[in-house]
Amino acid sequence: MQINNATEILPAGPQAPSQARRFVSGALSAWKRSDLRERAVLAVSELVTNAFLYGEGDIVLVVTLGTFLRVEVRDEGAGVPAQRHYSPTSTTGRGLHLVGHVADRWGTSAGAGNGNEGAGKVVWFEIDTPVPGQAPATLDTMAEGALRPRVEVDLRALAGEVSPGDVPGSVQGARVA
């Protein structure tokens, strides 16, 4: 199995999420894996937005494609993100829930900075690649159960009415690197 890898350093700022979306989309197109684009672009946009809003320094984006797609978002900020539960009228706080629903796995690692005495963090997600001959993964086919069992999503969980242990893909269910 061939492993493809691409890395980009994004200056922290409001343009970082759109730059990350273009970079991931371009890498997947170059690797002829456009079938992974929709889910990957949505998830990376959420993680890079968090890195821009709550992290420090430049944002390092690492995209690796092997038996699965792994996208890592690194910054030099302290602390790791956690899913929170906000009120139904809140205009923020649902990004990690969204990542948990579109990615097959996600997690965090602290102390991942490059040369800065263990400061920083990595937030990552993974998307399984379809078996040859299966339909490509899209948000529509996921909902139809083409690649994994249909999971009914209770949108109240995104509004903070369900405890974290009750939500598939929650932090408790995430694999930590």
C-alpha positions as CSV (number, residue, x, y, z in Angstrom):
1,M,0.0,0.0,0.0
2,Q,1.4,3.4,-1.0
3,I,1.4,6.1,1.7
4,N,0.9,9.7,0.6
5,N,1.8,12.6,2.8
6,A,1.4,16.4,2.5
7,T,2.2,19.1,5.0
8,E,1.3,22.8,5.0
9,I,2.0,25.6,7.4
10,L,-0.9,28.1,7.7
11,P,-0.5,31.5,9.3
12,A,-3.1,31.8,12.1
13,G,-5.8,34.1,11.0
14,P,-9.4,34.1,9.6
15,Q,-8.1,32.9,6.2
16,A,-6.7,29.6,7.7
17,P,-9.9,27.5,7.5
18,S,-10.4,28.2,3.8
19,Q,-6.7,27.6,3.1
20,A,-6.9,24.3,4.9
21,R,-10.0,23.3,2.9
22,R,-8.2,24.1,-0.4
23,F,-5.1,22.2,0.7
24,V,-6.9,19.0,1.8
25,S,-9.1,19.1,-1.3
26,G,-6.1,19.6,-3.6
27,A,-4.1,16.8,-1.9
28,L,-7.1,14.4,-2.2
29,S,-7.5,15.3,-5.9
30,A,-3.8,14.7,-6.6
31,W,-4.1,11.3,-5.0
32,K,-7.2,10.5,-6.9
33,R,-9.3,10.2,-3.7
34,S,-12.0,12.9,-4.3
35,D,-14.5,10.4,-2.8
36,L,-13.0,11.4,0.7
37,R,-13.2,15.1,0.0
38,E,-16.6,16.1,1.4
39,R,-16.1,14.6,4.9
40,A,-12.4,15.6,5.1
41,V,-13.0,19.2,4.1
42,L,-15.8,19.7,6.6
43,A,-13.8,18.1,9.5
44,V,-10.6,20.0,8.7
45,S,-12.5,23.3,8.5
46,E,-13.8,22.8,12.1
47,L,-10.4,21.8,13.5
48,V,-8.5,24.6,11.9
49,T,-11.1,27.1,13.0
50,N,-10.6,25.9,16.6
51,A,-6.8,26.2,16.2
52,F,-7.2,29.7,14.9
53,L,-9.6,30.8,17.6
54,Y,-8.1,29.0,20.6
55,G,-4.5,28.0,19.7
56,E,-1.3,29.9,19.4
57,G,1.2,30.4,16.6
58,D,1.1,29.0,13.1
59,I,-1.1,26.0,12.3
60,V,0.6,23.0,10.8
61,L,-1.6,20.7,8.7
62,V,-0.5,17.1,8.0
63,V,-2.5,15.0,5.6
64,T,-1.6,11.3,5.3
65,L,-3.4,8.7,3.1
66,G,-2.7,5.0,3.5
67,T,-5.3,2.4,4.5
68,F,-7.2,5.4,5.9
69,L,-7.0,9.2,5.7
70,R,-5.5,10.9,8.7
71,V,-5.5,14.7,9.0
72,E,-3.6,16.4,11.9
73,V,-4.0,20.0,12.9
74,R,-1.1,21.2,15.1
75,D,-0.7,24.5,17.0
76,E,1.5,25.7,19.9
77,G,-1.3,26.5,22.3
78,A,-1.7,24.9,25.6
79,G,-4.5,22.5,26.6
80,V,-6.5,20.2,24.4
81,P,-10.0,20.8,23.1
82,A,-13.0,19.0,24.6
83,Q,-16.6,18.6,23.5
84,R,-18.9,20.9,25.4
85,H,-22.6,21.2,25.6
86,Y,-24.1,24.6,24.9
87,S,-27.7,25.8,24.9
88,P,-29.9,25.3,21.9
89,T,-29.6,29.0,21.1
90,S,-25.8,29.2,21.3
91,T,-24.0,30.1,18.1
92,T,-20.9,28.2,18.9
93,G,-19.6,25.0,20.4
94,R,-20.7,22.3,18.0
95,G,-17.5,21.8,15.9
96,L,-16.1,18.8,17.7
97,H,-19.5,17.1,17.7
98,L,-19.7,17.6,14.0
99,V,-16.1,16.1,13.5
100,G,-17.2,13.2,15.6
101,H,-20.1,12.5,13.3
102,V,-18.3,12.9,9.9
103,A,-15.0,11.2,10.9
104,D,-14.6,7.5,11.8
105,R,-12.2,8.4,14.7
106,W,-10.7,11.6,16.2
107,G,-8.6,12.5,19.1
108,T,-6.0,14.8,20.6
109,S,-2.4,14.7,21.8
110,A,-0.8,17.3,24.1
111,G,2.9,18.3,24.0
112,A,3.2,18.0,20.3
113,G,5.0,21.3,19.5
114,N,8.1,21.2,17.4
115,G,11.1,22.3,19.4
116,N,9.1,24.2,22.1
117,E,9.7,22.0,25.1
118,G,6.5,19.9,24.7
119,A,4.1,22.8,24.4
120,G,1.3,22.6,21.8
121,K,-1.2,20.0,20.7
122,V,-2.4,17.9,17.8
123,V,-6.0,17.4,17.1
124,W,-6.6,14.7,14.4
125,F,-9.3,12.7,12.7
126,E,-9.3,9.6,10.5
127,I,-11.7,8.5,7.7
128,D,-11.6,5.0,6.6
129,T,-11.1,4.5,2.9
130,P,-13.7,2.4,1.1
131,V,-13.0,-1.1,0.1
132,P,-12.5,-1.3,-3.7
133,G,-15.9,-1.8,-5.4
134,Q,-17.9,0.0,-2.6
135,A,-19.6,3.2,-3.2
136,P,-17.6,6.3,-2.3
137,A,-18.3,7.9,1.1
138,T,-20.4,11.1,1.1
139,L,-22.6,12.6,3.7
140,D,-25.6,11.2,1.8
141,T,-24.4,7.6,1.5
142,M,-23.3,7.7,5.1
143,A,-26.9,8.6,6.1
144,E,-28.2,5.8,3.8
145,G,-25.9,3.3,5.6
146,A,-23.9,2.4,2.5
147,L,-20.5,2.3,4.3
148,R,-21.4,1.9,7.9
149,P,-24.6,1.2,9.9
150,R,-27.1,4.0,9.9
151,V,-26.8,6.0,13.1
152,E,-29.8,8.1,14.1
153,V,-28.4,11.4,15.2
154,D,-30.3,13.2,18.0
155,L,-29.7,16.8,17.3
156,R,-30.4,17.7,20.9
157,A,-27.0,16.3,21.6
158,L,-25.5,19.2,19.7
159,A,-27.5,21.6,21.8
160,G,-26.3,20.2,25.0
161,E,-29.3,18.1,26.2
162,V,-27.6,14.7,26.1
163,S,-24.7,13.7,28.3
164,P,-21.3,13.1,26.6
165,G,-21.4,9.4,27.2
166,D,-24.7,9.1,25.3
167,V,-23.4,10.5,22.1
168,P,-21.7,8.2,19.5
169,G,-18.3,9.6,18.6
170,S,-18.0,11.6,21.8
171,V,-14.7,12.3,23.5
172,Q,-15.2,9.2,25.6
173,G,-15.4,7.2,22.4
174,A,-12.5,8.9,20.6
175,R,-9.2,7.1,20.4
176,V,-6.4,9.3,21.8
177,A,-3.0,9.1,20.2
